[in-house]
Amino acid sequence: MKSGFLRVASVAPRVNVADIEFNIQQIIHHLKILESKGVEIAVFPEMSITGYTCGDLFLSSELQSKAIDALARLKDLSKDMNLHFIVGLPVAAGTSIYNCAALLRNGKIDIVSKTYIPNYGEFYERRWWHATHETVTTAFPVLGGEIEIRPGGGVFESHGVTIGIEICEDLWTPIPPSSRMALKGADVIFNLSASDDYSGKYDYLKSLIGQQSGRCRCAYVYSSAGYGESSTDLVFTGKTIIAEEGIIIRENDRWNPDDNTVIADIDIEAIRADRRRVNTFADCASYESASPEIPDLSESTVEPGESDLMFRDVNPTPFLPHDKSEADSRCSEIINIQVAALAKRLSFINCRSLVVGISGGLDSTLALLVAVRTFDRLGFDRKGITGVTMPGFGTTGRTYTNALTLMRTLGITTRDISIVPAVRQHFKDICHDINVHDTTYENAQARQRTLLLMDIANQTNGIVLGTGDLSELALGWATYNGDQMSMYGINAGVPKTLVKYLVKWIASNTDNEDECAALLDIVDTPISPELIPADKNDEIGQKTEDLVGPYELHDFFIYYTLRYGFSPSRIYMLAKKAFNGSEYTPDIIKHWLKIFYRRFFSQQFKRSCMPDGPKVGSVCLSPRGDWRMPSDASASLWLAEVEKL
């Protein structure tokens, strides 16, 4: 600390998952730069030595031991540095593994463990990490002997300042450990995090950091996992944020992988003066030390009933931006999340070729728009994207023309292959009557299209980009091993109502008139797989929403089922309020709610083997993360409740 100011840094370097040598070199590279700039304390992300998304590799003794070896190297490096720094790594001790932060100060190491281990949503950390409320001692010869793992974060002295350390989820709890650290004198809190990105989360995170630094009258230095983390289901963009007494004073551009460091001079004297001035801070510290008991509430019995929700508004489109003024930033954020995910996947497999089936419908349109933006960001030639239109028995001139126009205006490679001859031969081979428009008739077309895309991907040394969306996954509205399959499902976290909203938003933000016209017509086209022949006027003869129900209703059901696990009766009550006065009467809502539960349960087998794809909102259906469900679970309880409505 100099003149009452402490120079701190938050860094989110690139990582290679489980590539400890690469990660250590990145940390060392940044340490040298920070040292040259006079930084006194720096924080790196959660699991910065190994990468956060190692999954079950954390159970590997090889990974564990090499992480400790890497920490020993950093310890030696720190001996001659004025800079103190904090890194994250797994530490195995006894029969448990701990999610730890290591503070390195001039050749000395202090280790603290994560206090709260999440086991919900996309984070199932209790599979690997153990929480402890007691100090654990273990021996690491490479670190010089016995090491203590302190529980519940920790308070330390560094450069004349008291600092506290907590890890990720700790901040999101009702009473973060940093609150108690501040009351014990911590002037600055450092948080090692691995917070994924989805729509709206970043604004909430910044609010959380700002408010915590304000309540605790402290500075808060936050670093979250960055580029290079696995994009199997989640997207990590490397967020670095510094707040001081309620104000965000530094933050990086999280969409730019090269903007991964922020540095600030924290006014420690001002923080300490404020704490002396605000008498309730000292009162709180005294109150906390006394630890008064809060009396239990007496029990009360209330008869249950159904609310009329007279004084509550229920949004009928929960996946769409609520505030029109936020639409641009929210849509831009979602597209950026998808682009970041695809860019990571292409970079990791060293691939410059994508194959996308273009139908002239909403889903394939959004996938293609994301693909071209990803290629632009990576500096790849758009000709590396091969768009394939595959007209079949049900393809109309409208969708076919829109598909060709969109590919032409976006400047990608175009292939036009009719599936009719191949499917006719297939029907002949399996002895299927072409006039029988049943499931075989429809699925044969979907699988023929997937076969073409997969083989073209082999030809071009590329991958197939899946186009199916979250709503289709929930309803199972996809052909198993047909359009259900790809190498990466870019729309897997985007529900249909949001797909439509995003395509319309992109149309309103393009300067290309032909592209805009095509996009707007795609938005206005009835949703259809076009597997049944068109009518005599070449109009779409198979409309999805006539068969499985309105996506507006289904997305409402999906949101409250996945986000809150509400019962059918509660979802029905909310839907009646949300859609009051619309075409969706209570009887219509009940009808499609029953269809939703039947399909949602019976179609889980398609989701159990769904490809990787990024989460972009508060819910997703990945069997590896948010939604784990047996394929043979019974829907009887839910359907019985719907029948009683």
C-alpha positions as CSV (number, residue, x, y, z in Angstrom):
1,M,0.0,0.0,0.0
2,K,1.3,3.4,-1.0
3,S,-0.2,6.7,0.1
4,G,-3.2,4.8,1.3
5,F,-3.8,3.1,-2.0
6,L,-3.5,-0.6,-2.8
7,R,-3.0,-1.6,-6.4
8,V,-5.0,-4.7,-7.2
9,A,-5.7,-6.8,-10.4
10,S,-8.2,-9.3,-11.5
11,V,-7.1,-11.6,-14.3
12,A,-8.9,-14.2,-16.3
13,P,-6.3,-15.8,-18.6
14,R,-7.0,-18.3,-21.4
15,V,-7.0,-21.9,-20.2
16,N,-6.7,-25.3,-21.7
17,V,-8.9,-27.7,-19.8
18,A,-6.7,-30.2,-17.8
19,D,-3.5,-28.8,-19.5
20,I,-1.7,-27.6,-16.4
21,E,1.5,-26.7,-18.1
22,F,-0.3,-24.3,-20.5
23,N,-2.3,-22.8,-17.7
24,I,0.7,-22.2,-15.5
25,Q,2.5,-20.5,-18.3
26,Q,-0.4,-18.2,-18.8
27,I,-0.5,-17.4,-15.1
28,I,3.3,-16.7,-15.1
29,H,3.0,-14.6,-18.2
30,H,0.4,-12.4,-16.5
31,L,2.3,-12.3,-13.2
32,K,5.3,-10.8,-14.9
33,I,3.2,-8.1,-16.6
34,L,1.4,-7.3,-13.3
35,E,4.7,-7.1,-11.4
36,S,6.1,-4.6,-13.9
37,K,3.0,-2.4,-13.4
38,G,3.4,-2.3,-9.7
39,V,0.4,-4.5,-8.8
40,E,0.5,-5.6,-5.2
41,I,-2.3,-8.3,-5.1
42,A,-3.8,-10.2,-8.0
43,V,-6.5,-12.8,-8.2
44,F,-7.0,-15.5,-10.8
45,P,-10.2,-17.6,-11.4
46,E,-11.5,-20.6,-9.6
47,M,-9.5,-23.7,-10.7
48,S,-7.2,-21.5,-12.7
49,I,-4.4,-24.1,-12.5
50,T,-6.4,-27.0,-14.0
51,G,-9.4,-25.3,-15.6
52,Y,-12.8,-25.3,-14.1
53,T,-14.6,-27.7,-16.5
54,C,-12.5,-30.8,-16.0
55,G,-15.5,-32.7,-14.7
56,D,-14.6,-36.2,-13.5
57,L,-11.0,-35.6,-14.3
58,F,-10.9,-33.9,-10.9
59,L,-11.0,-37.4,-9.5
60,S,-7.8,-38.3,-11.2
61,S,-4.8,-38.6,-8.9
62,E,-2.6,-37.5,-11.8
63,L,-4.4,-34.2,-12.2
64,Q,-4.4,-33.7,-8.5
65,S,-0.7,-34.3,-8.0
66,K,0.3,-32.2,-11.0
67,A,-1.8,-29.3,-9.8
68,I,0.2,-29.4,-6.5
69,D,3.5,-29.6,-8.5
70,A,2.4,-26.5,-10.4
71,L,1.6,-24.7,-7.1
72,A,5.1,-25.5,-5.9
73,R,6.5,-23.8,-9.0
74,L,4.4,-20.7,-8.3
75,K,5.6,-20.8,-4.7
76,D,9.2,-20.6,-5.9
77,L,8.4,-17.9,-8.3
78,S,6.7,-15.8,-5.6
79,K,9.8,-15.7,-3.4
80,D,11.4,-12.8,-5.3
81,M,8.2,-11.0,-6.1
82,N,6.6,-8.0,-4.4
83,L,3.3,-9.1,-6.0
84,H,1.1,-11.4,-3.9
85,F,-1.4,-13.5,-5.8
86,I,-4.3,-16.0,-5.5
87,V,-4.9,-19.0,-7.7
88,G,-7.4,-21.8,-7.7
89,L,-6.8,-25.6,-7.7
90,P,-8.1,-28.9,-6.4
91,V,-6.5,-30.2,-3.2
92,A,-6.8,-33.8,-2.2
93,A,-6.5,-34.5,1.5
94,G,-7.4,-37.8,3.2
95,T,-10.6,-39.1,1.7
96,S,-11.8,-35.8,0.2
97,I,-11.0,-33.3,-2.5
98,Y,-11.4,-29.6,-1.8
99,N,-12.1,-26.7,-4.1
100,C,-9.3,-24.3,-2.9
101,A,-7.8,-20.9,-3.3
102,A,-4.1,-20.6,-2.6
103,L,-2.6,-17.2,-1.5
104,L,1.1,-16.9,-2.4
105,R,3.1,-14.3,-0.5
106,N,6.9,-14.2,-0.9
107,G,7.4,-18.0,-0.9
108,K,4.6,-18.6,1.7
109,I,1.4,-20.5,0.9
110,D,-2.0,-20.2,2.6
111,I,-4.9,-22.4,1.4
112,V,-8.6,-21.9,2.0
113,S,-11.5,-24.0,0.8
114,K,-14.8,-23.1,-0.8
115,T,-17.5,-22.7,1.9
116,Y,-20.6,-23.5,-0.1
117,I,-20.6,-26.2,-2.7
118,P,-23.5,-25.8,-5.2
119,N,-25.5,-28.8,-6.3
120,Y,-28.2,-27.4,-8.5
121,G,-28.8,-26.1,-12.0
122,E,-25.7,-26.6,-14.1
123,F,-23.4,-26.9,-11.1
124,Y,-23.2,-30.3,-9.5
125,E,-19.9,-29.7,-7.7
126,R,-20.6,-32.0,-4.8
127,R,-19.7,-34.8,-7.1
128,W,-16.1,-33.8,-6.7
129,W,-15.8,-31.3,-3.8
130,H,-16.2,-31.7,-0.1
131,A,-17.1,-28.9,2.3
132,T,-15.4,-28.7,5.6
133,H,-16.0,-26.7,8.8
134,E,-12.7,-27.6,10.4
135,T,-9.1,-27.0,9.4
136,V,-7.7,-30.0,7.5
137,T,-3.9,-30.7,7.7
138,T,-2.2,-32.7,5.0
139,A,1.4,-33.2,4.0
140,F,2.8,-32.2,0.6
141,P,6.6,-32.7,0.4
142,V,6.8,-30.7,-2.8
143,L,5.3,-27.7,-0.9
144,G,7.7,-28.1,2.0
145,G,5.7,-30.2,4.5
146,E,2.4,-29.9,6.1
147,I,-0.2,-27.6,4.7
148,E,-3.4,-26.4,6.4
149,I,-6.6,-26.1,4.5
150,R,-8.7,-23.4,6.2
151,P,-12.5,-23.6,5.9
152,G,-14.9,-20.8,5.2
153,G,-12.5,-18.5,3.3
154,G,-9.9,-16.6,5.2
155,V,-8.5,-13.2,6.4
156,F,-4.9,-12.4,5.8
157,E,-2.5,-9.5,5.9
158,S,-0.9,-8.3,2.7
159,H,1.0,-5.1,1.9
160,G,-0.4,-3.5,5.1
161,V,-4.0,-4.3,4.2
162,T,-6.3,-7.0,5.5
163,I,-7.8,-9.1,2.8
164,G,-10.5,-11.8,2.6
165,I,-10.8,-14.7,0.1
166,E,-14.0,-16.4,-0.9
167,I,-14.9,-18.6,-3.9
168,C,-17.7,-18.2,-6.4
169,E,-20.9,-19.6,-4.9
170,D,-19.9,-18.1,-1.5
171,L,-21.0,-14.7,-2.8
172,W,-24.4,-15.9,-3.9
173,T,-25.5,-17.2,-0.5
174,P,-27.8,-15.4,2.0
175,I,-24.8,-14.6,4.3
176,P,-21.6,-14.6,2.2
177,P,-18.4,-15.4,4.1
178,S,-17.1,-12.1,2.9
179,S,-19.7,-10.3,5.2
180,R,-18.0,-11.8,8.2
181,M,-14.5,-11.2,6.8
182,A,-15.3,-7.5,6.4
183,L,-16.5,-7.4,10.0
184,K,-13.2,-9.0,11.0
185,G,-11.4,-6.1,9.3
186,A,-10.9,-7.2,5.7
187,D,-10.6,-4.1,3.6
188,V,-10.5,-6.0,0.3
189,I,-12.3,-9.2,-0.7
190,F,-11.0,-11.4,-3.5
191,N,-13.3,-13.8,-5.2
192,L,-12.1,-16.7,-7.4
193,S,-15.1,-17.7,-9.6
194,A,-16.3,-19.8,-12.5
195,S,-19.6,-18.2,-13.3
196,D,-21.0,-19.2,-16.7
197,D,-22.8,-16.7,-19.0
198,Y,-26.4,-16.7,-19.8
199,S,-28.9,-14.0,-20.6
200,G,-29.3,-11.5,-17.8
201,K,-26.9,-13.1,-15.4
202,Y,-24.0,-10.6,-15.9
203,D,-26.1,-7.6,-14.9
204,Y,-27.3,-9.5,-11.8
205,L,-23.7,-10.5,-11.0
206,K,-22.5,-6.9,-11.2
207,S,-25.3,-5.8,-9.0
208,L,-24.4,-8.5,-6.5
209,I,-20.7,-7.5,-6.5
210,G,-21.5,-3.8,-6.2
211,Q,-24.0,-4.3,-3.4
212,Q,-21.7,-6.6,-1.4
213,S,-18.9,-4.1,-1.6
214,G,-21.3,-1.4,-0.6
215,R,-22.8,-3.2,2.4
216,C,-19.4,-4.4,3.6
217,R,-17.7,-1.0,3.1
218,C,-14.9,-2.7,1.2
219,A,-13.4,-3.3,-2.2
220,Y,-14.3,-6.4,-4.0
221,V,-12.0,-7.9,-6.7
222,Y,-13.7,-10.6,-8.8
223,S,-12.2,-13.0,-11.4
224,S,-14.2,-15.6,-13.3
225,A,-13.1,-18.5,-15.6
226,G,-12.5,-17.4,-19.1
227,Y,-11.8,-18.5,-22.7
228,G,-10.7,-22.0,-23.2
229,E,-13.1,-23.5,-20.7
230,S,-15.2,-26.3,-22.2
231,S,-18.3,-25.2,-24.2
232,T,-19.9,-28.6,-23.9
233,D,-23.0,-27.1,-22.3
234,L,-21.9,-23.8,-20.8
235,V,-20.1,-20.6,-21.9
236,F,-17.4,-18.9,-19.9
237,T,-16.2,-15.5,-21.0
238,G,-13.6,-14.4,-18.5
239,K,-15.2,-11.7,-16.3
240,T,-12.9,-9.4,-14.3
241,I,-14.6,-6.8,-12.1
242,I,-13.4,-4.5,-9.4
243,A,-15.8,-2.7,-7.1
244,E,-15.3,-0.2,-4.3
245,E,-17.9,0.7,-1.8
246,G,-20.9,0.0,-4.0
247,I,-19.5,1.2,-7.3
248,I,-18.0,-0.9,-10.2
249,I,-14.8,1.0,-10.9
250,R,-13.3,-1.5,-13.4
251,E,-14.6,-4.2,-15.7
252,N,-13.3,-5.8,-18.8
253,D,-15.0,-6.5,-22.2
254,R,-16.0,-10.1,-21.5
255,W,-16.6,-10.8,-25.3
256,N,-13.0,-10.0,-26.1
257,P,-10.7,-12.8,-25.1
258,D,-7.7,-10.5,-25.2
259,D,-9.2,-8.1,-22.7
260,N,-8.8,-10.3,-19.7
261,T,-7.2,-8.0,-17.0
262,V,-8.3,-5.0,-15.0
263,I,-6.2,-3.1,-12.6
264,A,-7.3,-0.5,-10.0
265,D,-5.8,1.6,-7.2
266,I,-8.1,1.0,-4.2
267,D,-8.5,3.8,-1.7
268,I,-7.9,1.9,1.5
269,E,-7.9,5.0,3.7
270,A,-11.3,6.1,2.3
271,I,-12.7,2.6,3.1
272,R,-11.4,2.7,6.7
273,A,-12.6,6.3,7.2
274,D,-16.0,5.3,6.0
275,R,-16.2,2.4,8.4
276,R,-15.3,4.7,11.3
277,R,-17.9,7.2,10.1
278,V,-20.8,4.8,9.6
279,N,-21.4,3.7,13.2
280,T,-23.7,0.9,12.2
281,F,-20.7,-1.0,10.7
282,A,-19.1,-1.2,14.1
283,D,-22.5,-2.0,15.6
284,C,-22.9,-4.9,13.2
285,A,-19.4,-6.2,14.1
286,S,-20.3,-6.2,17.8
287,Y,-23.7,-7.8,17.1
288,E,-22.1,-10.5,15.1
289,S,-19.5,-11.3,17.8
290,A,-22.3,-11.6,20.4
291,S,-24.2,-14.0,18.1
292,P,-27.6,-13.5,19.6
293,E,-30.1,-16.2,19.0
294,I,-33.1,-15.5,16.7
295,P,-36.2,-17.0,18.2
296,D,-38.2,-19.6,16.3
297,L,-41.5,-18.6,14.9
298,S,-44.6,-20.2,16.3
299,E,-46.4,-22.5,13.9
300,S,-49.6,-21.4,12.2
301,T,-52.0,-23.5,10.1
302,V,-53.6,-21.9,7.0
303,E,-56.1,-23.6,4.8
304,P,-54.7,-23.8,1.2
305,G,-56.7,-22.2,-1.7
306,E,-56.2,-20.8,-5.2
307,S,-55.3,-17.2,-5.6
308,D,-57.1,-15.1,-8.2
309,L,-53.8,-13.2,-8.8
310,M,-55.7,-10.0,-9.0
311,F,-52.7,-7.9,-7.9
312,R,-50.0,-9.7,-9.9
313,D,-49.0,-9.6,-13.5
314,V,-47.8,-12.8,-15.1
315,N,-45.7,-12.5,-18.2
316,P,-47.0,-14.8,-21.0
317,T,-43.5,-14.8,-22.7
318,P,-41.0,-15.4,-19.9
319,F,-38.1,-16.2,-22.2
320,L,-38.3,-12.8,-24.0
321,P,-36.9,-9.5,-22.8
322,H,-39.4,-8.0,-20.4
323,D,-38.3,-4.4,-20.9
324,K,-38.2,-3.2,-24.5
325,S,-35.4,-0.8,-23.6
326,E,-33.2,-3.8,-22.7
327,A,-34.1,-5.7,-25.9
328,D,-30.9,-4.7,-27.8
329,S,-28.5,-5.5,-25.0
330,R,-30.3,-8.8,-24.1
331,C,-30.4,-10.0,-27.7
332,S,-26.8,-9.0,-28.3
333,E,-25.8,-10.9,-25.2
334,I,-27.5,-14.1,-26.3
335,I,-26.0,-14.0,-29.8
336,N,-22.6,-13.3,-28.2
337,I,-23.0,-16.3,-25.9
338,Q,-23.8,-18.6,-28.9
339,V,-20.9,-17.1,-30.9
340,A,-18.4,-17.6,-28.0
341,A,-19.5,-21.2,-27.6
342,L,-19.1,-22.1,-31.2
343,A,-15.8,-20.2,-31.5
344,K,-14.4,-22.2,-28.6
345,R,-15.5,-25.5,-30.1
346,L,-14.1,-24.7,-33.6
347,S,-10.8,-23.4,-32.1
348,F,-10.4,-26.5,-29.9
349,I,-10.8,-29.0,-32.8
350,N,-8.9,-26.7,-35.2
351,C,-11.8,-26.7,-37.6
352,R,-12.6,-24.0,-40.2
353,S,-15.5,-25.8,-41.9
354,L,-19.2,-25.9,-40.9
355,V,-22.1,-27.7,-42.5
356,V,-25.6,-26.4,-41.9
357,G,-28.9,-27.6,-43.3
358,I,-30.9,-24.6,-44.4
359,S,-34.6,-25.1,-44.6
360,G,-35.9,-21.6,-44.8
361,G,-37.2,-22.0,-41.3
362,L,-36.5,-20.1,-38.0
363,D,-34.1,-22.6,-36.4
364,S,-31.7,-23.1,-39.3
365,T,-31.8,-19.4,-39.9
366,L,-30.6,-18.5,-36.4
367,A,-28.0,-21.2,-36.5
368,L,-26.6,-19.8,-39.8
369,L,-26.6,-16.2,-38.5
370,V,-24.6,-17.3,-35.5
371,A,-22.2,-19.3,-37.7
372,V,-21.4,-16.4,-39.9
373,R,-20.8,-14.1,-36.9
374,T,-18.5,-16.8,-35.4
375,F,-16.5,-17.0,-38.6
376,D,-16.2,-13.3,-38.7
377,R,-15.0,-13.1,-35.1
378,L,-12.4,-15.9,-35.8
379,G,-11.3,-14.2,-39.0
380,F,-12.4,-17.2,-41.1
381,D,-13.6,-17.1,-44.7
382,R,-17.4,-17.4,-44.7
383,K,-17.0,-19.8,-47.7
384,G,-16.0,-22.3,-45.0
385,I,-19.6,-22.5,-44.1
386,T,-21.5,-24.9,-46.4
387,G,-25.2,-24.3,-46.3
388,V,-27.2,-27.2,-47.8
389,T,-30.8,-26.8,-48.8
390,M,-32.5,-30.2,-49.3
391,P,-35.9,-29.9,-50.8
392,G,-38.2,-32.9,-50.3
393,F,-41.8,-33.9,-50.7
394,G,-43.2,-31.1,-48.5
395,T,-40.8,-28.2,-49.4
396,T,-42.7,-25.1,-50.6
397,G,-41.4,-22.5,-53.0
398,R,-41.5,-19.9,-50.2
399,T,-39.1,-21.6,-47.8
400,Y,-36.9,-22.9,-50.6
401,T,-36.5,-19.3,-52.0
402,N,-35.9,-17.9,-48.6
403,A,-33.2,-20.5,-47.9
404,L,-31.3,-19.7,-51.2
405,T,-31.7,-15.9,-50.7
406,L,-30.3,-16.1,-47.2
407,M,-27.3,-18.2,-48.1
408,R,-26.5,-15.9,-51.1
409,T,-26.7,-12.7,-49.1
410,L,-24.5,-14.1,-46.3
411,G,-21.8,-15.1,-48.8
412,I,-21.5,-18.7,-47.8
413,T,-20.9,-21.8,-49.9
414,T,-24.3,-23.1,-51.1
415,R,-25.3,-26.7,-52.1
416,D,-28.8,-27.6,-53.3
417,I,-29.5,-31.3,-53.1
418,S,-33.0,-32.8,-53.6
419,I,-33.7,-35.7,-51.3
420,V,-36.6,-37.0,-53.3
421,P,-34.7,-39.5,-55.5
422,A,-32.8,-41.0,-52.6
423,V,-36.0,-41.3,-50.4
424,R,-38.0,-42.8,-53.2
425,Q,-35.3,-45.5,-53.5
426,H,-35.3,-46.0,-49.7
427,F,-39.0,-46.5,-49.7
428,K,-38.6,-49.1,-52.4
429,D,-35.8,-50.8,-50.5
430,I,-37.9,-51.1,-47.3
431,C,-41.2,-51.7,-49.2
432,H,-43.0,-48.6,-47.9
433,D,-45.9,-47.2,-49.9
434,I,-45.0,-43.6,-50.8
435,N,-48.7,-42.7,-50.5
436,V,-48.8,-43.6,-46.8
437,H,-47.8,-40.4,-45.1
438,D,-47.0,-41.9,-41.7
439,T,-44.0,-41.6,-39.3
440,T,-41.9,-43.7,-41.6
441,Y,-42.6,-41.4,-44.5
442,E,-41.6,-38.3,-42.4
443,N,-38.6,-39.7,-40.5
444,A,-37.1,-41.2,-43.6
445,Q,-36.8,-37.7,-45.0
446,A,-35.3,-36.3,-41.8
447,R,-32.7,-39.0,-41.6
448,Q,-31.8,-38.7,-45.3
449,R,-31.0,-35.0,-44.7
450,T,-28.9,-35.8,-41.7
451,L,-27.0,-38.5,-43.7
452,L,-26.2,-35.9,-46.4
453,L,-25.0,-33.3,-43.9
454,M,-22.8,-35.8,-42.1
455,D,-21.2,-37.0,-45.3
456,I,-20.7,-33.5,-46.6
457,A,-19.0,-32.6,-43.3
458,N,-16.6,-35.5,-43.9
459,Q,-16.0,-34.2,-47.4
460,T,-15.2,-30.7,-46.2
461,N,-13.3,-31.8,-43.0
462,G,-15.9,-30.0,-41.0
463,I,-18.7,-30.6,-38.5
464,V,-22.4,-30.5,-38.7
465,L,-24.0,-27.6,-36.8
466,G,-27.3,-28.7,-35.2
467,T,-30.3,-26.3,-35.5
468,G,-32.9,-27.8,-33.1
469,D,-34.1,-25.5,-30.3
470,L,-35.0,-26.0,-26.6
471,S,-38.7,-26.2,-27.3
472,E,-38.3,-29.0,-29.8
473,L,-36.1,-30.8,-27.3
474,A,-38.7,-30.5,-24.6
475,L,-41.5,-31.8,-26.8
476,G,-39.3,-34.4,-28.6
477,W,-40.3,-32.8,-31.9
478,A,-37.3,-34.2,-33.7
479,T,-36.4,-37.4,-35.5
480,Y,-34.2,-39.6,-33.4
481,N,-30.8,-39.9,-35.2
482,G,-32.2,-37.4,-37.7
483,D,-32.4,-33.7,-37.1
484,Q,-31.9,-34.6,-33.4
485,M,-28.2,-35.4,-34.1
486,S,-25.3,-33.1,-34.9
487,M,-21.7,-32.4,-33.8
488,Y,-22.8,-29.2,-31.9
489,G,-26.3,-28.0,-31.2
490,I,-26.0,-24.2,-31.2
491,N,-29.7,-23.6,-30.5
492,A,-30.1,-26.2,-27.7
493,G,-30.6,-23.5,-25.0
494,V,-32.9,-21.2,-27.1
495,P,-36.7,-21.8,-26.9
496,K,-38.8,-21.3,-30.1
497,T,-40.4,-18.0,-29.0
498,L,-36.9,-16.6,-28.4
499,V,-35.6,-18.0,-31.8
500,K,-38.3,-16.0,-33.5
501,Y,-37.6,-12.9,-31.5
502,L,-33.8,-13.1,-32.2
503,V,-34.2,-13.5,-36.0
504,K,-36.6,-10.6,-36.1
505,W,-34.1,-8.5,-34.0
506,I,-31.3,-9.4,-36.4
507,A,-33.5,-8.4,-39.4
508,S,-34.0,-5.0,-37.8
509,N,-30.3,-4.5,-37.4
510,T,-29.0,-5.4,-40.9
511,D,-28.2,-3.0,-43.6
512,N,-28.7,-5.6,-46.3
513,E,-32.2,-5.2,-47.8
514,D,-32.3,-8.7,-49.3
515,E,-31.2,-10.3,-46.0
516,C,-33.8,-8.2,-44.1
517,A,-36.6,-9.1,-46.4
518,A,-35.7,-12.8,-46.3
519,L,-35.5,-12.8,-42.5
520,L,-38.8,-11.1,-42.0
521,D,-40.5,-13.5,-44.4
522,I,-39.0,-16.4,-42.5
523,V,-40.4,-14.9,-39.3
524,D,-43.8,-14.7,-40.9
525,T,-43.7,-18.3,-42.3
526,P,-45.7,-20.9,-40.4
527,I,-43.5,-23.2,-38.4
528,S,-43.3,-26.6,-40.2
529,P,-40.9,-29.5,-40.8
530,E,-42.3,-29.7,-44.3
531,L,-42.4,-33.4,-44.5
532,I,-46.0,-33.7,-45.8
533,P,-46.7,-32.5,-49.4
534,A,-47.9,-28.9,-49.8
535,D,-51.4,-28.2,-50.8
536,K,-52.6,-27.4,-54.3
537,N,-51.6,-23.7,-53.9
538,D,-48.0,-24.7,-52.8
539,E,-48.8,-23.6,-49.3
540,I,-47.4,-25.4,-46.2
541,G,-49.6,-28.5,-45.6
542,Q,-48.1,-29.4,-42.2
543,K,-48.1,-26.8,-39.5
544,T,-46.2,-27.8,-36.3
545,E,-48.4,-25.8,-33.9
546,D,-51.5,-27.5,-35.2
547,L,-50.0,-30.8,-34.2
548,V,-48.1,-30.3,-30.9
549,G,-49.6,-27.0,-29.8
550,P,-48.8,-23.3,-29.8
551,Y,-45.1,-22.7,-28.9
552,E,-46.2,-19.6,-26.9
553,L,-48.0,-21.9,-24.5
554,H,-45.4,-24.7,-24.5
555,D,-42.6,-22.2,-23.8
556,F,-44.6,-20.9,-20.8
557,F,-45.0,-24.5,-19.6
558,I,-41.3,-25.3,-20.2
559,Y,-40.2,-22.3,-18.2
560,Y,-42.2,-23.0,-15.1
561,T,-41.5,-26.7,-15.2
562,L,-37.7,-26.4,-15.6
563,R,-37.1,-23.2,-13.7
564,Y,-39.2,-23.8,-10.6
565,G,-40.6,-27.4,-10.9
566,F,-44.1,-26.1,-10.4
567,S,-47.0,-28.5,-10.3
568,P,-49.5,-28.7,-13.2
569,S,-52.2,-26.9,-11.2
570,R,-49.9,-24.0,-10.4
571,I,-48.7,-23.7,-14.0
572,Y,-52.4,-23.8,-15.1
573,M,-53.3,-21.0,-12.7
574,L,-50.4,-18.8,-13.9
575,A,-51.2,-19.5,-17.5
576,K,-54.9,-18.5,-17.1
577,K,-53.7,-15.2,-15.7
578,A,-51.0,-14.7,-18.2
579,F,-53.2,-15.4,-21.2
580,N,-56.4,-13.9,-19.9
581,G,-58.2,-12.3,-22.8
582,S,-56.3,-14.1,-25.5
583,E,-57.3,-16.9,-27.8
584,Y,-56.1,-19.4,-25.2
585,T,-59.1,-20.2,-23.1
586,P,-58.8,-22.3,-19.9
587,D,-59.9,-25.4,-21.8
588,I,-57.3,-24.8,-24.5
589,I,-54.6,-24.3,-21.9
590,K,-55.6,-27.5,-20.2
591,H,-55.6,-29.5,-23.5
592,W,-52.1,-28.4,-24.5
593,L,-50.8,-28.8,-20.9
594,K,-51.8,-32.4,-21.0
595,I,-50.0,-32.8,-24.4
596,F,-47.0,-31.1,-23.0
597,Y,-46.6,-33.5,-20.1
598,R,-47.2,-36.6,-22.3
599,R,-44.5,-35.5,-24.7
600,F,-42.1,-34.2,-22.2
601,F,-41.9,-37.5,-20.3
602,S,-42.1,-39.8,-23.3
603,Q,-39.4,-38.0,-25.3
604,Q,-36.7,-37.9,-22.7
605,F,-34.7,-40.6,-24.5
606,K,-33.9,-38.1,-27.3
607,R,-32.5,-35.7,-24.8
608,S,-30.4,-38.3,-23.0
609,C,-28.1,-38.5,-26.0
610,M,-28.4,-34.9,-27.2
611,P,-25.2,-33.3,-28.6
612,D,-23.3,-30.6,-26.8
613,G,-24.7,-27.1,-27.0
614,P,-24.6,-23.9,-25.0
615,K,-26.9,-22.8,-22.2
616,V,-28.1,-19.2,-23.0
617,G,-30.8,-18.7,-20.4
618,S,-31.8,-19.7,-16.9
619,V,-32.9,-23.2,-18.0
620,C,-31.7,-25.9,-20.3
621,L,-32.2,-29.6,-20.9
622,S,-28.7,-30.9,-21.1
623,P,-28.5,-34.4,-19.5
624,R,-25.0,-33.5,-18.3
625,G,-26.1,-30.4,-16.4
626,D,-29.5,-28.8,-15.7
627,W,-31.9,-31.7,-16.4
628,R,-31.2,-35.3,-15.4
629,M,-34.2,-37.6,-15.9
630,P,-34.7,-41.3,-16.6
631,S,-36.1,-42.0,-20.1
632,D,-38.7,-44.4,-18.6
633,A,-40.1,-42.1,-15.9
634,S,-43.9,-42.2,-15.6
635,A,-46.0,-39.1,-16.2
636,S,-49.0,-40.5,-14.4
637,L,-48.8,-38.2,-11.4
638,W,-48.7,-35.0,-13.5
639,L,-51.4,-36.2,-16.0
640,A,-53.7,-37.2,-13.1
641,E,-53.4,-33.7,-11.7
642,V,-54.1,-32.1,-15.1
643,E,-57.3,-34.3,-15.3
644,K,-58.5,-32.7,-12.1
645,L,-58.2,-29.1,-13.3
